[in-house]
Amino acid sequence: MGVRDRVTAFCDRYQLRLPVVQAPMAGACPPELAIAVAEAGGMGAAGVVLDSPAAIADWVARFRAGSSGPFQLNVWVPDEAGADPAELERGTAAARGFLDRFGAPGEPGPPPPDFDRQGAARLDAAPTVASTVVGLFPPEYVKQLADAGIAWFACATTLDEALAAQRAGADAIVAQGLEAGGHRGTFDPDAAEGTSVGLFALLPRLADHIQVPIIAAGGIADGRGVAAALALGASAVQVGTALLRAPEAGISKDWSASLDGLAPEATRTTRAYSGRLGRAAPTPYVTAWSEPGAPTPARYPVQRQLVGQWRRGTPDGLDRVNHWAGQSAALAREEPAGEVVARMWRDASALLAAG
């Protein structure tokens, strides 16, 4: 199937006017951003891994008040327990000791939302897509989604992960290259550093073996990236960092400034924010964790909980928010999200037509 046919089939399936999907960035995807993307012809998104059922319902209500377009709700599938308790305790103690250099902690935060109750809330919300960035939905939930007419987009960083997702019933694979900002979608959290494959090596690898549509993610921030991804076998692209500086995203001034002109090689992969590997801007907090003698961050979700506790205290030098950054951060512009999406597709279309 050629590029035009792949794109047309995908857009028709998901009621899109252009093949651009907003990345579901937890903490940086207010309804206003998703509305802007959907109204421009793409698919909006929310990362709801930390949201209660009530918060999920509220986000969806606000989105639907501004757009009738398609959107996805994204979660992580919880890791299987298996870490040694004594090792977890030692890692937690070391991370706590290191965080002391960044001020005094506040009160512990609330427990994470219940995964099953979140799942029920997603079904009640009836999004166009329910998506996973880590792991696979259990078979019974996949059936519930299918019965409700909700598609499942599963993130994969290797061919083995993509094949597992396809066998499990995923309707599309989000091929995440190492260039992507934020968390890596690697199923095995301990293998993330060793499975870093660039998007333009990953795409043809998947395209040669996967039957469901592929959505390219990682380092795509302009029309050139869109055109290249589609030429390599993708049916659509997913963009995140390219939208972070849009006014609708509403990120902090410090985070936005850290993206301005950020060179690809300057971004860092780090576990300092959550305990799972993610790509971020090289803030003093992030780089401190790679100094000689610094401990390994605690495992997820303990590191995330600890960072939240210190943020609720009297932080000194600790980033107030996670400064996630893809390798194409320098291409992100301070312009409305709808204009970003429209420009990307307009430029990509011209390149594809010229070719």
Buried (B, 14 or more C-beta within 10 A) or exposed (E): EEBEEBBBEBBEBBEBBBBBBBBBBBEBBBBBBBBBBBBBBBBBBBBBBBBBBEBBBEBBEBBBEBBEBBBBBBBBBEBEEEBEEEEEEEBBEBBBEBBEEBBEBBEEBEEBBEBEEBBBBBBEBEBBBBBBBBBBBBEEBBEBBEEEEBBBBBBBBBBEBBBBBBEBBBBBBBBBBBBBBBBBBBBEBEEBEEBBBEBBEBBEBBBEEBEBBBBBBBBBBBBBBBBBBBBBBBBBBBBBBBBBBBEBBEBEEEBBEBBEEBEBEBBBBBBBBBBBBBBBBBBEBBBBBEEEEBBBBBBBBBBBBBBBBBBEBEBEEBBEEBBBBBBBBBBBBEEBBBEBBBBBBEBBBEBBEEE
